[in-house]
Amino acid sequence: MDALLERLRAGLPAEALITDPDVTASYAHDMASFCDAGTPAVVVLPRSVEEVQHVMRTATALRVPVVPQGARTGLSGAANASDGCIVLSLVKMDRILEISPVDRIAVVEPGVVNATLSRAVGELGLYYPPDPSSWEMCTIGGNIGTASGGLCCVKYGVTAEYVLGLEVVLADGRLLNTGRRTAKGVAGYDLTRLFVGSEGSLGIVVKAVLALRPRPPQQLALAAEFPSAAAACDAVCRIMERGHTPSLLELMDRTTVRAVNAMASMGLPESTEALLLCAFDTPDPAADLAAVGELCKASGATEVVPADDVAESELLLQARRSALPALETVKSATMIDDVCVPRSRLGAMIEGTAAIAEKFGLTIGVCAHAGDGNTHPVVCFDHTDPDESRRARASFDEIMALGLELGGTITGEHGVGVLKKEWLARELGEVGIELQRGIKSAFDPLGLLNPGKLF
Ligand SMILES: Cc1cc2nc3c(=O)[nH]c(=O)nc-3n(C[C@H](O)[C@H](O)[C@H](O)COP(=O)(O)OP(=O)(O)OC[C@H]3O[C@@H](n4cnc5c(N)ncnc54)[C@H](O)[C@@H]3O)c2cc1C
């Protein structure tokens, strides 16, 4: 430990190092707080690429594991510390280095908060689409680490589609540039894409070139109430089948609606079994909403309420963004699934989840990025009750098994972390895992980067 601190201090200012165990302990966890985490030896908050390189050279020389962190809003334990590790928090590297309206790119450091970037590019008439519900807190480095999605993905796609190039500090401290800042580019293997979703296991992202779009018109939303989740899912299928391009298509079940009302007094309709939120940022959103409203009614919607204006639409979005924090208040703990299925199987996924909740005698609230087929069944349980905790984990696993059975994936956007490690092997199979391990060891032969995650 002394040798580690001495070497780190040689290349870092004093304020970049935290050694007080009470403070370092607070960096042990991301927001999947029930996942195991170790005790960090030290937390480092670098401000420059050179400082990150110094940390990685030190870690390699002394064989010390390194856990990169952004804002620690992750939901799979992917940023959890391991015993004796260096926690490398990138939050102080938070400069927007360039915004180019001509090239339609932004160049940023990894600690820039998602909403800060969105607002900065918005002032120039541009748009950075990926918008996780945690956008006011989470960082671009963390978004790249988890390949995060969000509310607008149904129209604009996920983080991977917006990362054009990266600057990465490798495990041994070398600097790697991947990708491009051009509109096109196919030179060599696509290492940029490989880093997106790699959960800090291949290198430390210290700079990112991100694609921007022209800012679309402000979106208008509607809320539709359904007598069952199956009816709401039928509406989702009709909307997509007819070729509509909503900028948001989200679902909240009854448990979620009630939790949001209880936490934030949003006045959502509590008698509904499922609430569908749909928005358009097209030239004539009112016409698109009217057409979608008819499709909802054809699927059995009992009430279709278009928002009066942009402000009311924003309130509906706010309600959806509150879903996870609200469900967290239902019991003392939650496990948040992230299963994504082909959207044609969404109804089966949600019905199957209800059956699993009944089988295990648990409350499982479901909110979903319905237009993507990406469900977030939230298992609510009392973590002080061993039997309920066991049932919670069992139901969490059955939900992933159901997702795979329906042709889906165990994680649409939250990542594997420590929470779904055994399930990654099931999804990828033996050959897939073997190749992924080979890639990991090509980048990180000593296994120092975020050990114990993914595999
Ligand atoms: C209320 C709430 C709502 C959420 N909604 C969504 C949502 O809609 N969509 C969604 O996708 N996610 C959502 N999330 C999950 C979470 O916010 C995202 O996974 C987010 O991308 C994590 O960013 P972060 O900065 O907190 O990263 P962290 O949690 O700190 O880290 C995430 C991963 O990235 C790695 N990492 C971080 N920085 C770097 C770096 N510079 N270089 C290399 N690796 C790095 C870490 O090691 C870790 O593996 C939500 C979370 C909460 C709490």
The ligand as a Tripos MOL2 file, in Angstrom:
@<TRIPOS>MOLECULE
LIG
   53    58     1     0     0
SMALL
NO_CHARGES

@<TRIPOS>ATOM
      1 C1        -32.6860    6.5950  -12.0420 C.3       1 LIG1
      2 C2        -31.8570    5.9130  -13.0650 C.ar      1 LIG1
      3 C3        -32.3220    5.8480  -14.3760 C.ar      1 LIG1
      4 C4        -31.5630    5.2120  -15.3480 C.ar      1 LIG1
      5 N1        -32.0220    5.1760  -16.6330 N.ar      1 LIG1
      6 C5        -31.2860    4.6080  -17.6020 C.ar      1 LIG1
      7 C6        -31.7570    4.5810  -18.9570 C.ar      1 LIG1
      8 O1        -32.8330    5.0860  -19.2870 O.2       1 LIG1
      9 N2        -30.9680    3.9890  -19.8840 N.ar      1 LIG1
     10 C7        -29.7540    3.4260  -19.5630 C.ar      1 LIG1
     11 O2        -29.0860    2.9110  -20.4400 O.2       1 LIG1
     12 N3        -29.2870    3.4490  -18.3040 N.ar      1 LIG1
     13 C8        -30.0120    4.0120  -17.3070 C.ar      1 LIG1
     14 N4        -29.5540    4.0250  -16.0290 N.ar      1 LIG1
     15 C9        -28.2520    3.3860  -15.7140 C.3       1 LIG1
     16 C10       -27.0290    4.3210  -15.7350 C.3       1 LIG1
     17 O3        -27.3700    5.6530  -15.4940 O.3       1 LIG1
     18 C11       -26.2580    4.1950  -17.0600 C.3       1 LIG1
     19 O4        -25.7240    2.8770  -17.1430 O.3       1 LIG1
     20 C12       -25.1220    5.2130  -17.2430 C.3       1 LIG1
     21 O5        -24.6030    5.0840  -18.5520 O.3       1 LIG1
     22 C13       -23.9880    5.0520  -16.2360 C.3       1 LIG1
     23 O6        -23.1750    6.2130  -16.2980 O.3       1 LIG1
     24 P1        -22.2240    6.6050  -15.0880 P.3       1 LIG1
     25 O7        -21.4920    7.8430  -15.4350 O.co2     1 LIG1
     26 O8        -22.9860    6.6520  -13.8180 O.co2     1 LIG1
     27 O9        -21.1980    5.3770  -15.1000 O.3       1 LIG1
     28 P2        -20.7730    4.3770  -13.9470 P.3       1 LIG1
     29 O10       -21.9430    3.7090  -13.3470 O.co2     1 LIG1
     30 O11       -19.8250    5.0400  -13.0130 O.co2     1 LIG1
     31 O12       -19.9450    3.3140  -14.8090 O.3       1 LIG1
     32 C14       -20.5790    2.4810  -15.7410 C.3       1 LIG1
     33 C15       -19.5390    1.5790  -16.4290 C.3       1 LIG1
     34 O13       -18.7060    2.3520  -17.2620 O.3       1 LIG1
     35 C16       -17.3370    2.2060  -16.9010 C.3       1 LIG1
     36 N5        -16.7190    3.5230  -17.0890 N.ar      1 LIG1
     37 C17       -17.1080    4.7110  -16.5840 C.ar      1 LIG1
     38 N6        -16.3220    5.6990  -17.0490 N.ar      1 LIG1
     39 C18       -15.3990    5.1010  -17.8530 C.ar      1 LIG1
     40 C19       -14.2960    5.5910  -18.6250 C.ar      1 LIG1
     41 N7        -14.0020    6.8690  -18.6950 N.pl3     1 LIG1
     42 N8        -13.5520    4.6780  -19.3260 N.ar      1 LIG1
     43 C20       -13.8540    3.3490  -19.2980 C.ar      1 LIG1
     44 N9        -14.8810    2.8510  -18.5900 N.ar      1 LIG1
     45 C21       -15.6500    3.7200  -17.8820 C.ar      1 LIG1
     46 C22       -17.3580    1.7150  -15.4520 C.3       1 LIG1
     47 O14       -16.2020    0.9460  -15.1310 O.3       1 LIG1
     48 C23       -18.6030    0.8590  -15.4650 C.3       1 LIG1
     49 O15       -18.2870   -0.4060  -15.9790 O.3       1 LIG1
     50 C24       -30.2990    4.6310  -15.0110 C.ar      1 LIG1
     51 C25       -29.8280    4.7200  -13.6940 C.ar      1 LIG1
     52 C26       -30.5900    5.3410  -12.7310 C.ar      1 LIG1
     53 C27       -30.0410    5.4210  -11.3440 C.3       1 LIG1
@<TRIPOS>BOND
     1     1     2 1
     2     2     3 ar
     3     2    52 ar
     4     3     4 ar
     5     4     5 ar
     6     4    50 ar
     7     5     6 ar
     8     6     7 ar
     9     6    13 1
    10     7     8 2
    11     7     9 ar
    12     9    10 ar
    13    10    11 2
    14    10    12 ar
    15    12    13 ar
    16    13    14 ar
    17    14    15 1
    18    14    50 ar
    19    15    16 1
    20    16    17 1
    21    16    18 1
    22    18    19 1
    23    18    20 1
    24    20    21 1
    25    20    22 1
    26    22    23 1
    27    23    24 1
    28    24    25 2
    29    24    26 1
    30    24    27 1
    31    27    28 1
    32    28    29 2
    33    28    30 1
    34    28    31 1
    35    31    32 1
    36    32    33 1
    37    33    34 1
    38    33    48 1
    39    34    35 1
    40    35    36 1
    41    35    46 1
    42    36    37 ar
    43    36    45 ar
    44    37    38 ar
    45    38    39 ar
    46    39    40 ar
    47    39    45 ar
    48    40    41 1
    49    40    42 ar
    50    42    43 ar
    51    43    44 ar
    52    44    45 ar
    53    46    47 1
    54    46    48 1
    55    48    49 1
    56    50    51 ar
    57    51    52 ar
    58    52    53 1
@<TRIPOS>SUBSTRUCTURE
     1 LIG1         1 GROUP 0 **** ****
